[in-house]
Amino acid sequence: MEAFGLLLHGFAVLLTWKTLVLMMVGLVLGIFVGVLPGLGGPNGVAILLPLTFTMDPTSAIVMLSCIYWGALFGGAITSILFNIPGEAWSVATTFDGYPMAQQGRAAEALTAAFTSSFIGSLVAVLLITFLAPMISSFALKFGPPEFFAVYLLTFCSFVGLGREAKHKTVISMSLGLLLAGIGMDTVSGNLRMTFGSSELLRGINFLVAVIGLFGISEILLTMEERLALRGHAASISLRVVLGVWKDLPKYWATLLRSSFIGCWLGITPGGAIAASFMGYNLAKRFSKDPESFGKGRIEGVFAPETAAHASGTAALLPMLALGIPGSGTAAILLGGLMVWGLNPGPLLFVEHKDFVWGLIASMYLGNVVGLVLVLTTVPVFASILRVPFAAVAPMIVVSCAIGAYAIQNAMFDIWLMLGFGVVGYVFKKIGIPLAPFTLALVLGNRAEDAFRLSMIGSGGDLKVFWSNGLVGSITTLAIVLLFWPVIDGLLARVGLTQRAKATSP
Amino acid sequence: MSQTDLEIVVDDPTAPEDDSPSVVSSGTVEIVVCLLLLALAFTLGYDNWRTGASWDSTGPEPGYFPFYLSVILGGGSLYGLIVALLTRRAGAETFVTRAQARRVLAVFVPTLLFCLVTQFLGLYVASFLLISGFMRLVGKIALWKSLLTALVFTAIMFVTFDVAFDVIMPKGPLEAAFGR
């Protein structure tokens, strides 16, 4: 019940005209970046971050998180009307969403997408409201070894559970961790990997890297493809909305299952992409008529959208409670917190109650306002796609440059952004994942500090990571996850052998 | 309205042709990337070893953690190099076709020039030149539309960042002449 009282306090912090206006601005900008090809949640938040530098942290994070919600909503518009998934997690939405639009049911598909996004996010926000304070108060007991073990768990689960080739994830992560170490060593004050360059003294700001890796590289990739758009226009009437909402109880199992999958994969680093596909596949598997999926079935829109949005929102839970982001966008929001001098993690709930509960309250309000906004403004946002890409592309490049420069007022960062853009383009095309790179760049210094403090405390004895039940279990779990593909293979082989023995006469 | 009979069509006059020849295969690019990463791992590893990658009386030296990360990066890159070399013959997937490369360069080169111009003439002048030039030369959009769009967008950016949110951007001689 304490959480409920604190949440009400959060609403009190939030309900000022200034914050509400910022919320609306954030949502509109978010839907805008969600709809535009070549932009998306992480890019939008990173590029627009400088707008919030002069605000107080609560207003700033409310605006940024609303950009995030807006971008999540906006992605569905292009997926359904144009068959263009703005983000990878929207791919599954196109399977049934676009056929619905072709059948003249675009408004129904969009309502289903927006409503299920809302439901998925709502379930995840409820989880954050009640679980994050508990996790953070538990994490207050953590020392450096426990924190390093949690970081290790995050890194190992990316390698062990990721879909990409393992060595590529290792390359991506170690490169990110190395680049995070460039500049002045926070413990000894020594310079590392600067090679005499005064520009590298500051280190590499991960937001600059993110803008290049996601923003510039996406422009290069988008330009590479054919950009002849052909889609449908739609506006949503109250009758259609009420019609879809009336049928919602029929799909309660799909919505609940997808919310659960989304929350689970959001807290662990499985991510929204895996969540949306898993949500879709399970909905199809449990359906009485699986053959109708892919031909314009509304359940095929409900399932991936609910799962993706539950996952995207739940990724904020470990960020707030432990300071470990569960997704690329959560990592950027975490970077925003650090820009304003806030230290994400368990102490945030103790030292900055107003901020944390204002943010959680904004998640509720942002979702409700976002839902109403997208339902009423679809034609306006869909018409953005009429603008030729030759006009949109240079504007995105300029926005990226402004974002990169404004973070540290350094011209060098614009060049860095361009360099990371090329790296991102090449990495994406040869299958080196960018999410572990971003995560490592954000967490690199914290992980190193936790490791060094642990080692100093133990006199260099690695047994410190098994010194008590808690740290020992987390470290062991991390190692199990790192070698999970091997363990899984062995288990499967043992299972097969036993089955063969059992069936042999 | 739940009808969707109204169709939005945006044609791309510069769309790449489907039968364009391959410039380079993904396997070759993977080999080059692994070699570059290997060189980077070696360089950073050497620098960290030089800074101090062992253990002293106060604990791990500054290069300790990054040195071992360089080793991991080097190991991953070496493994990637071997895998890429072994699988090279199996399938020559195209990394980029000639038409695609042309289009990528059509964005990359103006972006590179934009960064260069920003350094000397300031961000807003460079933005105006990039947007108007790109729209006109790459998008074949009417000159007046290109100039107007560039002017309006640059003005909005200036008002938003420099005036409303007090985020000061790099300026050049033109802005200086206007007293900013």
HADDOCK unambig.tbl for C-alpha pairs under 7 A between the chains (distance, minus, plus):
assign (segid A and resid 51 and name CA) (segid B and resid 161 and name CA) 6.96 0.50 0.50
assign (segid A and resid 51 and name CA) (segid B and resid 165 and name CA) 6.16 0.50 0.50
assign (segid A and resid 54 and name CA) (segid B and resid 165 and name CA) 6.54 0.50 0.50
assign (segid A and resid 104 and name CA) (segid B and resid 3 and name CA) 5.57 0.50 0.50
assign (segid A and resid 104 and name CA) (segid B and resid 4 and name CA) 5.06 0.50 0.50
assign (segid A and resid 105 and name CA) (segid B and resid 2 and name CA) 6.63 0.50 0.50
assign (segid A and resid 106 and name CA) (segid B and resid 4 and name CA) 6.45 0.50 0.50
assign (segid A and resid 107 and name CA) (segid B and resid 2 and name CA) 5.31 0.50 0.50
assign (segid A and resid 167 and name CA) (segid B and resid 76 and name CA) 5.37 0.50 0.50
assign (segid A and resid 167 and name CA) (segid B and resid 80 and name CA) 6.57 0.50 0.50
assign (segid A and resid 170 and name CA) (segid B and resid 76 and name CA) 6.37 0.50 0.50
assign (segid A and resid 171 and name CA) (segid B and resid 73 and name CA) 5.40 0.50 0.50
assign (segid A and resid 171 and name CA) (segid B and resid 76 and name CA) 5.51 0.50 0.50
assign (segid A and resid 171 and name CA) (segid B and resid 77 and name CA) 6.61 0.50 0.50
assign (segid A and resid 174 and name CA) (segid B and resid 69 and name CA) 5.78 0.50 0.50
assign (segid A and resid 174 and name CA) (segid B and resid 72 and name CA) 6.70 0.50 0.50
assign (segid A and resid 174 and name CA) (segid B and resid 73 and name CA) 5.57 0.50 0.50
assign (segid A and resid 175 and name CA) (segid B and resid 73 and name CA) 6.51 0.50 0.50
assign (segid A and resid 178 and name CA) (segid B and resid 66 and name CA) 5.78 0.50 0.50
assign (segid A and resid 178 and name CA) (segid B and resid 69 and name CA) 6.42 0.50 0.50
assign (segid A and resid 181 and name CA) (segid B and resid 66 and name CA) 6.81 0.50 0.50
assign (segid A and resid 185 and name CA) (segid B and resid 62 and name CA) 6.53 0.50 0.50
assign (segid A and resid 188 and name CA) (segid B and resid 62 and name CA) 6.70 0.50 0.50
assign (segid A and resid 190 and name CA) (segid B and resid 62 and name CA) 6.81 0.50 0.50
assign (segid A and resid 192 and name CA) (segid B and resid 48 and name CA) 6.82 0.50 0.50
assign (segid A and resid 193 and name CA) (segid B and resid 44 and name CA) 6.29 0.50 0.50
assign (segid A and resid 193 and name CA) (segid B and resid 47 and name CA) 6.10 0.50 0.50
assign (segid A and resid 193 and name CA) (segid B and resid 48 and name CA) 6.95 0.50 0.50
assign (segid A and resid 220 and name CA) (segid B and resid 104 and name CA) 5.47 0.50 0.50
assign (segid A and resid 220 and name CA) (segid B and resid 107 and name CA) 6.69 0.50 0.50
assign (segid A and resid 223 and name CA) (segid B and resid 103 and name CA) 6.26 0.50 0.50
assign (segid A and resid 223 and name CA) (segid B and resid 104 and name CA) 6.22 0.50 0.50
assign (segid A and resid 224 and name CA) (segid B and resid 100 and name CA) 4.96 0.50 0.50
assign (segid A and resid 224 and name CA) (segid B and resid 103 and name CA) 5.72 0.50 0.50
assign (segid A and resid 224 and name CA) (segid B and resid 104 and name CA) 5.69 0.50 0.50
assign (segid A and resid 226 and name CA) (segid B and resid 15 and name CA) 4.95 0.50 0.50
assign (segid A and resid 226 and name CA) (segid B and resid 16 and name CA) 6.35 0.50 0.50
assign (segid A and resid 227 and name CA) (segid B and resid 11 and name CA) 6.98 0.50 0.50
assign (segid A and resid 227 and name CA) (segid B and resid 12 and name CA) 5.43 0.50 0.50
assign (segid A and resid 227 and name CA) (segid B and resid 15 and name CA) 6.66 0.50 0.50
assign (segid A and resid 228 and name CA) (segid B and resid 10 and name CA) 5.42 0.50 0.50
assign (segid A and resid 228 and name CA) (segid B and resid 11 and name CA) 4.23 0.50 0.50
assign (segid A and resid 228 and name CA) (segid B and resid 12 and name CA) 4.75 0.50 0.50
assign (segid A and resid 229 and name CA) (segid B and resid 9 and name CA) 5.58 0.50 0.50
assign (segid A and resid 229 and name CA) (segid B and resid 10 and name CA) 4.89 0.50 0.50
assign (segid A and resid 229 and name CA) (segid B and resid 11 and name CA) 6.31 0.50 0.50
assign (segid A and resid 230 and name CA) (segid B and resid 8 and name CA) 5.86 0.50 0.50
assign (segid A and resid 230 and name CA) (segid B and resid 9 and name CA) 4.62 0.50 0.50
assign (segid A and resid 230 and name CA) (segid B and resid 10 and name CA) 6.49 0.50 0.50
assign (segid A and resid 231 and name CA) (segid B and resid 7 and name CA) 5.78 0.50 0.50
assign (segid A and resid 231 and name CA) (segid B and resid 8 and name CA) 5.26 0.50 0.50
assign (segid A and resid 231 and name CA) (segid B and resid 9 and name CA) 6.52 0.50 0.50
assign (segid A and resid 232 and name CA) (segid B and resid 4 and name CA) 5.92 0.50 0.50
assign (segid A and resid 232 and name CA) (segid B and resid 6 and name CA) 6.19 0.50 0.50
assign (segid A and resid 232 and name CA) (segid B and resid 7 and name CA) 4.57 0.50 0.50
assign (segid A and resid 232 and name CA) (segid B and resid 8 and name CA) 5.66 0.50 0.50
assign (segid A and resid 233 and name CA) (segid B and resid 4 and name CA) 5.67 0.50 0.50
assign (segid A and resid 233 and name CA) (segid B and resid 6 and name CA) 5.50 0.50 0.50
assign (segid A and resid 233 and name CA) (segid B and resid 7 and name CA) 5.70 0.50 0.50
assign (segid A and resid 233 and name CA) (segid B and resid 8 and name CA) 6.24 0.50 0.50
assign (segid A and resid 234 and name CA) (segid B and resid 2 and name CA) 6.76 0.50 0.50
assign (segid A and resid 234 and name CA) (segid B and resid 3 and name CA) 6.85 0.50 0.50
assign (segid A and resid 234 and name CA) (segid B and resid 4 and name CA) 5.36 0.50 0.50
assign (segid A and resid 235 and name CA) (segid B and resid 1 and name CA) 5.74 0.50 0.50
assign (segid A and resid 235 and name CA) (segid B and resid 2 and name CA) 6.55 0.50 0.50
assign (segid A and resid 236 and name CA) (segid B and resid 1 and name CA) 5.94 0.50 0.50
assign (segid A and resid 236 and name CA) (segid B and resid 2 and name CA) 6.15 0.50 0.50
assign (segid A and resid 237 and name CA) (segid B and resid 1 and name CA) 5.54 0.50 0.50
assign (segid A and resid 237 and name CA) (segid B and resid 2 and name CA) 6.72 0.50 0.50
assign (segid A and resid 386 and name CA) (segid B and resid 10 and name CA) 5.93 0.50 0.50
assign (segid A and resid 388 and name CA) (segid B and resid 10 and name CA) 6.98 0.50 0.50
assign (segid A and resid 390 and name CA) (segid B and resid 134 and name CA) 6.72 0.50 0.50
assign (segid A and resid 390 and name CA) (segid B and resid 135 and name CA) 5.40 0.50 0.50
assign (segid A and resid 390 and name CA) (segid B and resid 138 and name CA) 6.77 0.50 0.50
assign (segid A and resid 390 and name CA) (segid B and resid 139 and name CA) 4.87 0.50 0.50
assign (segid A and resid 391 and name CA) (segid B and resid 131 and name CA) 6.91 0.50 0.50
assign (segid A and resid 391 and name CA) (segid B and resid 135 and name CA) 5.51 0.50 0.50
assign (segid A and resid 394 and name CA) (segid B and resid 130 and name CA) 6.44 0.50 0.50
assign (segid A and resid 394 and name CA) (segid B and resid 131 and name CA) 5.26 0.50 0.50
assign (segid A and resid 394 and name CA) (segid B and resid 134 and name CA) 6.83 0.50 0.50
assign (segid A and resid 395 and name CA) (segid B and resid 131 and name CA) 6.57 0.50 0.50
assign (segid A and resid 398 and name CA) (segid B and resid 127 and name CA) 6.09 0.50 0.50
assign (segid A and resid 406 and name CA) (segid B and resid 167 and name CA) 6.57 0.50 0.50
assign (segid A and resid 406 and name CA) (segid B and resid 169 and name CA) 6.99 0.50 0.50
assign (segid A and resid 411 and name CA) (segid B and resid 119 and name CA) 7.00 0.50 0.50
assign (segid A and resid 414 and name CA) (segid B and resid 115 and name CA) 6.82 0.50 0.50
assign (segid A and resid 415 and name CA) (segid B and resid 115 and name CA) 6.84 0.50 0.50
assign (segid A and resid 429 and name CA) (segid B and resid 95 and name CA) 7.00 0.50 0.50
assign (segid A and resid 430 and name CA) (segid B and resid 26 and name CA) 6.35 0.50 0.50
assign (segid A and resid 430 and name CA) (segid B and resid 30 and name CA) 6.50 0.50 0.50
assign (segid A and resid 448 and name CA) (segid B and resid 65 and name CA) 6.75 0.50 0.50
assign (segid A and resid 452 and name CA) (segid B and resid 60 and name CA) 6.49 0.50 0.50
assign (segid A and resid 455 and name CA) (segid B and resid 59 and name CA) 6.94 0.50 0.50
assign (segid A and resid 456 and name CA) (segid B and resid 59 and name CA) 5.09 0.50 0.50
